């Protein structure tokens, strides 16, 4: 009875480090250090007959000066 659609709003953060360099846990837009990156997103995913998932998203990456970014992706099904 329902359409196979997910509507999602979320925020996330991520950091990368090595064994030699750790992460500086601070919010900084202009840093040469390894700092976490943050973003917020709204997304709609549609399961296409169980064989593929089509997703449209609208995201705001806080550490980049590009504003909101629209995109899509096609991935194998669930």
C-alpha positions, 0 to 999 in steps of 0.5 A: 500500500505504500510507495517505496520512498524514504524522505530524510533530513540529517546532519553529519560530521566526519574526520580523517586521521593517520597513525602520525597525525590526529584530529584537532576537535574544533570547528574551523573553516580555514585550517591546515590542521586535520579538523572534522567537517560538518554538513546538513542534508535533505534527501529523497530515496526511491527503491526502483523494483528492488534492483536500484535506489535513486536518490536526490539530495540537497546538502550544505557543507559547512566547511566549503564556501559553495552554499547549498549543493544539489545532486543525485546518485544511483546505487544497487538495490537494498 
